Amino acid sequence: MTNFNTLPLILASTSTYRSELLARLRLPYTTSAPHVDEAPLPDESAKQTSWRLSRSKAQAVAQLYPASLIIGSDQVALLGERQLGKPLTHANAVTQLRDVRGQTVTFYTALTLLNSATGNIQTEVAVNHVHYRDLTDAQIESYLQKEKPYHCAGSTKSEGLGIALIERMEGDDPNALIGLPLMLLVEMLLKEGIEIL
């Protein structure tokens, strides 16, 4: 196995949620902002958007770290045929949560691991289906006042009070819903010779 200290691990994100998830693996890492335009391209599916952006983030940061393992991740929520991004404002969050009540939203969370020393790149997408409760306007407002999830796709912070919005979920990895598919990451790291345990 590779000596981990010879190949730094870089998280191409400034998200505290992703950083907290990565810390669970107890590996040393640093973070770096990828500075990537996250707008979806015309006629691009939600899965394609997440896949492309996770790779773009890793590749952007790899330019700054030429001999490292770079982790890029991106999440897109899909309601029907409409992508739900980060609401950014209270009014947008209210609209999003009114739209998703009683509905199922699919969250696509792409993960890329790029070895900037060898150019080897791995990308996979974890899929989670979230079934929302039939929320009242008062419940939505109460949640938003308490949680303020304005930087979370679909206005849902499932690792916090957002879990109360959800009736049930199924999918590849519950960590992916928070923003970083750890089970996929462990597999990718193993392929790069990094043993977690």
Contacts in CASP RR format, 6 or more apart in sequence:
PFRMAT RR
TARGET T0000
AUTHOR 0000-0000-0000
METHOD contacts of the structure
MODEL  1
MTNFNTLPLILASTSTYRSELLARLRLPYTTSAPHVDEAPLPDESAKQTS
WRLSRSKAQAVAQLYPASLIIGSDQVALLGERQLGKPLTHANAVTQLRDV
RGQTVTFYTALTLLNSATGNIQTEVAVNHVHYRDLTDAQIESYLQKEKPY
HCAGSTKSEGLGIALIERMEGDDPNALIGLPLMLLVEMLLKEGIEIL
1 193 0 8 1.000
1 194 0 8 1.000
1 195 0 8 1.000
2 192 0 8 1.000
2 193 0 8 1.000
2 194 0 8 1.000
4 27 0 8 1.000
4 28 0 8 1.000
4 194 0 8 1.000
5 28 0 8 1.000
7 67 0 8 1.000
7 68 0 8 1.000
7 69 0 8 1.000
7 115 0 8 1.000
7 117 0 8 1.000
7 192 0 8 1.000
7 194 0 8 1.000
8 28 0 8 1.000
8 29 0 8 1.000
8 30 0 8 1.000
8 65 0 8 1.000
8 67 0 8 1.000
8 68 0 8 1.000
8 69 0 8 1.000
9 27 0 8 1.000
9 28 0 8 1.000
9 29 0 8 1.000
9 30 0 8 1.000
9 68 0 8 1.000
9 69 0 8 1.000
9 71 0 8 1.000
10 29 0 8 1.000
10 30 0 8 1.000
10 31 0 8 1.000
10 32 0 8 1.000
10 61 0 8 1.000
10 65 0 8 1.000
10 68 0 8 1.000
10 69 0 8 1.000
10 70 0 8 1.000
10 71 0 8 1.000
11 18 0 8 1.000
11 19 0 8 1.000
11 22 0 8 1.000
11 29 0 8 1.000
11 30 0 8 1.000
11 31 0 8 1.000
11 32 0 8 1.000
11 71 0 8 1.000
11 72 0 8 1.000
12 31 0 8 1.000
12 32 0 8 1.000
12 33 0 8 1.000
12 34 0 8 1.000
12 57 0 8 1.000
12 58 0 8 1.000
12 60 0 8 1.000
12 61 0 8 1.000
12 70 0 8 1.000
12 71 0 8 1.000
12 72 0 8 1.000
12 73 0 8 1.000
13 19 0 8 1.000
13 31 0 8 1.000
13 33 0 8 1.000
13 34 0 8 1.000
13 57 0 8 1.000
13 71 0 8 1.000
13 72 0 8 1.000
13 73 0 8 1.000
14 31 0 8 1.000
14 33 0 8 1.000
15 179 0 8 1.000
17 152 0 8 1.000
17 159 0 8 1.000
17 178 0 8 1.000
17 179 0 8 1.000
17 180 0 8 1.000
18 73 0 8 1.000
18 178 0 8 1.000
18 179 0 8 1.000
18 180 0 8 1.000
19 31 0 8 1.000
21 175 0 8 1.000
21 178 0 8 1.000
21 179 0 8 1.000
21 180 0 8 1.000
21 182 0 8 1.000
22 29 0 8 1.000
22 71 0 8 1.000
22 180 0 8 1.000
22 182 0 8 1.000
22 185 0 8 1.000
24 182 0 8 1.000
25 182 0 8 1.000
25 185 0 8 1.000
25 186 0 8 1.000
25 196 0 8 1.000
26 196 0 8 1.000
27 194 0 8 1.000
27 196 0 8 1.000
29 71 0 8 1.000
32 61 0 8 1.000
32 64 0 8 1.000
32 65 0 8 1.000
34 56 0 8 1.000
34 57 0 8 1.000
34 58 0 8 1.000
34 60 0 8 1.000
34 61 0 8 1.000
34 72 0 8 1.000
35 60 0 8 1.000
36 53 0 8 1.000
36 56 0 8 1.000
36 57 0 8 1.000
36 60 0 8 1.000
38 53 0 8 1.000
38 74 0 8 1.000
40 46 0 8 1.000
40 49 0 8 1.000
40 76 0 8 1.000
40 83 0 8 1.000
41 49 0 8 1.000
41 52 0 8 1.000
44 52 0 8 1.000
46 76 0 8 1.000
46 77 0 8 1.000
46 78 0 8 1.000
46 83 0 8 1.000
46 106 0 8 1.000
46 108 0 8 1.000
47 76 0 8 1.000
47 108 0 8 1.000
47 110 0 8 1.000
47 125 0 8 1.000
47 127 0 8 1.000
49 74 0 8 1.000
49 76 0 8 1.000
49 83 0 8 1.000
49 108 0 8 1.000
50 74 0 8 1.000
50 75 0 8 1.000
50 76 0 8 1.000
50 108 0 8 1.000
50 109 0 8 1.000
50 110 0 8 1.000
50 125 0 8 1.000
51 108 0 8 1.000
51 110 0 8 1.000
51 123 0 8 1.000
51 125 0 8 1.000
53 74 0 8 1.000
53 76 0 8 1.000
53 110 0 8 1.000
54 72 0 8 1.000
54 73 0 8 1.000
54 74 0 8 1.000
54 110 0 8 1.000
54 111 0 8 1.000
54 112 0 8 1.000
54 123 0 8 1.000
55 72 0 8 1.000
55 110 0 8 1.000
55 112 0 8 1.000
55 114 0 8 1.000
55 121 0 8 1.000
55 123 0 8 1.000
57 72 0 8 1.000
57 73 0 8 1.000
57 74 0 8 1.000
57 112 0 8 1.000
58 70 0 8 1.000
58 71 0 8 1.000
58 72 0 8 1.000
58 112 0 8 1.000
58 113 0 8 1.000
58 114 0 8 1.000
58 121 0 8 1.000
59 70 0 8 1.000
59 114 0 8 1.000
61 70 0 8 1.000
61 72 0 8 1.000
62 68 0 8 1.000
62 70 0 8 1.000
62 114 0 8 1.000
62 116 0 8 1.000
65 116 0 8 1.000
66 116 0 8 1.000
66 117 0 8 1.000
67 116 0 8 1.000
67 117 0 8 1.000
68 115 0 8 1.000
68 116 0 8 1.000
68 117 0 8 1.000
69 113 0 8 1.000
69 114 0 8 1.000
69 115 0 8 1.000
69 116 0 8 1.000
69 189 0 8 1.000
69 192 0 8 1.000
69 194 0 8 1.000
70 112 0 8 1.000
70 113 0 8 1.000
70 114 0 8 1.000
70 115 0 8 1.000
70 116 0 8 1.000
71 111 0 8 1.000
71 112 0 8 1.000
71 113 0 8 1.000
71 180 0 8 1.000
71 185 0 8 1.000
72 111 0 8 1.000
72 112 0 8 1.000
72 113 0 8 1.000
72 114 0 8 1.000
73 109 0 8 1.000
73 110 0 8 1.000
73 111 0 8 1.000
73 112 0 8 1.000
73 179 0 8 1.000
73 180 0 8 1.000
73 181 0 8 1.000
74 109 0 8 1.000
74 110 0 8 1.000
75 107 0 8 1.000
75 108 0 8 1.000
75 109 0 8 1.000
75 110 0 8 1.000
75 153 0 8 1.000
75 176 0 8 1.000
75 179 0 8 1.000
76 83 0 8 1.000
76 84 0 8 1.000
76 85 0 8 1.000
76 107 0 8 1.000
76 108 0 8 1.000
76 153 0 8 1.000
77 83 0 8 1.000
77 84 0 8 1.000
77 85 0 8 1.000
77 105 0 8 1.000
77 106 0 8 1.000
77 107 0 8 1.000
77 108 0 8 1.000
77 153 0 8 1.000
77 154 0 8 1.000
77 156 0 8 1.000
78 84 0 8 1.000
78 105 0 8 1.000
78 106 0 8 1.000
78 107 0 8 1.000
78 108 0 8 1.000
79 99 0 8 1.000
79 100 0 8 1.000
79 103 0 8 1.000
79 105 0 8 1.000
84 96 0 8 1.000
84 99 0 8 1.000
84 100 0 8 1.000
84 105 0 8 1.000
84 153 0 8 1.000
84 154 0 8 1.000
84 155 0 8 1.000
85 153 0 8 1.000
85 154 0 8 1.000
86 150 0 8 1.000
86 151 0 8 1.000
86 152 0 8 1.000
86 153 0 8 1.000
86 154 0 8 1.000
87 93 0 8 1.000
87 95 0 8 1.000
87 96 0 8 1.000
87 149 0 8 1.000
87 150 0 8 1.000
87 152 0 8 1.000
87 154 0 8 1.000
87 155 0 8 1.000
88 150 0 8 1.000
88 151 0 8 1.000
89 150 0 8 1.000
90 144 0 8 1.000
90 148 0 8 1.000
90 150 0 8 1.000
92 150 0 8 1.000
92 155 0 8 1.000
93 144 0 8 1.000
93 149 0 8 1.000
93 150 0 8 1.000
93 155 0 8 1.000
94 140 0 8 1.000
94 141 0 8 1.000
94 144 0 8 1.000
96 154 0 8 1.000
96 155 0 8 1.000
97 135 0 8 1.000
97 140 0 8 1.000
97 143 0 8 1.000
97 144 0 8 1.000
97 154 0 8 1.000
97 155 0 8 1.000
97 165 0 8 1.000
98 137 0 8 1.000
98 140 0 8 1.000
100 132 0 8 1.000
100 154 0 8 1.000
100 156 0 8 1.000
101 132 0 8 1.000
101 133 0 8 1.000
101 134 0 8 1.000
101 135 0 8 1.000
101 140 0 8 1.000
102 131 0 8 1.000
102 132 0 8 1.000
102 133 0 8 1.000
102 134 0 8 1.000
102 135 0 8 1.000
102 167 0 8 1.000
103 131 0 8 1.000
103 132 0 8 1.000
104 129 0 8 1.000
104 130 0 8 1.000
104 131 0 8 1.000
104 132 0 8 1.000
105 129 0 8 1.000
105 130 0 8 1.000
105 132 0 8 1.000
105 154 0 8 1.000
105 156 0 8 1.000
106 127 0 8 1.000
106 128 0 8 1.000
106 129 0 8 1.000
106 130 0 8 1.000
107 127 0 8 1.000
107 128 0 8 1.000
107 129 0 8 1.000
107 130 0 8 1.000
107 153 0 8 1.000
107 176 0 8 1.000
107 177 0 8 1.000
108 125 0 8 1.000
108 126 0 8 1.000
108 127 0 8 1.000
109 125 0 8 1.000
109 126 0 8 1.000
109 127 0 8 1.000
109 128 0 8 1.000
109 173 0 8 1.000
109 176 0 8 1.000
109 177 0 8 1.000
109 179 0 8 1.000
109 180 0 8 1.000
109 181 0 8 1.000
110 123 0 8 1.000
110 124 0 8 1.000
110 125 0 8 1.000
110 126 0 8 1.000
111 123 0 8 1.000
111 124 0 8 1.000
111 125 0 8 1.000
111 126 0 8 1.000
111 176 0 8 1.000
111 180 0 8 1.000
111 181 0 8 1.000
111 184 0 8 1.000
111 185 0 8 1.000
111 188 0 8 1.000
112 121 0 8 1.000
112 122 0 8 1.000
112 123 0 8 1.000
113 121 0 8 1.000
113 122 0 8 1.000
113 185 0 8 1.000
113 188 0 8 1.000
113 189 0 8 1.000
113 192 0 8 1.000
114 120 0 8 1.000
114 121 0 8 1.000
114 122 0 8 1.000
115 121 0 8 1.000
115 192 0 8 1.000
120 192 0 8 1.000
122 188 0 8 1.000
122 191 0 8 1.000
124 181 0 8 1.000
124 184 0 8 1.000
124 188 0 8 1.000
126 171 0 8 1.000
126 172 0 8 1.000
126 173 0 8 1.000
126 176 0 8 1.000
126 181 0 8 1.000
126 183 0 8 1.000
126 184 0 8 1.000
127 171 0 8 1.000
127 172 0 8 1.000
128 169 0 8 1.000
128 170 0 8 1.000
128 171 0 8 1.000
128 172 0 8 1.000
128 173 0 8 1.000
128 174 0 8 1.000
128 176 0 8 1.000
128 177 0 8 1.000
129 169 0 8 1.000
129 170 0 8 1.000
129 171 0 8 1.000
130 156 0 8 1.000
130 158 0 8 1.000
130 166 0 8 1.000
130 169 0 8 1.000
130 177 0 8 1.000
131 166 0 8 1.000
131 167 0 8 1.000
131 168 0 8 1.000
131 169 0 8 1.000
132 165 0 8 1.000
132 166 0 8 1.000
132 167 0 8 1.000
133 139 0 8 1.000
133 164 0 8 1.000
133 165 0 8 1.000
133 166 0 8 1.000
133 167 0 8 1.000
135 143 0 8 1.000
135 165 0 8 1.000
143 161 0 8 1.000
143 162 0 8 1.000
143 164 0 8 1.000
143 165 0 8 1.000
144 155 0 8 1.000
146 161 0 8 1.000
147 157 0 8 1.000
147 160 0 8 1.000
147 161 0 8 1.000
147 162 0 8 1.000
149 155 0 8 1.000
149 156 0 8 1.000
149 157 0 8 1.000
149 162 0 8 1.000
156 162 0 8 1.000
156 165 0 8 1.000
156 166 0 8 1.000
158 166 0 8 1.000
158 169 0 8 1.000
158 174 0 8 1.000
158 177 0 8 1.000
158 178 0 8 1.000
159 178 0 8 1.000
169 177 0 8 1.000
172 181 0 8 1.000
172 183 0 8 1.000
172 184 0 8 1.000
173 181 0 8 1.000
173 182 0 8 1.000
173 183 0 8 1.000
173 184 0 8 1.000
175 181 0 8 1.000
175 182 0 8 1.000
175 183 0 8 1.000
176 182 0 8 1.000
176 184 0 8 1.000
186 196 0 8 1.000
189 196 0 8 1.000
190 196 0 8 1.000
END
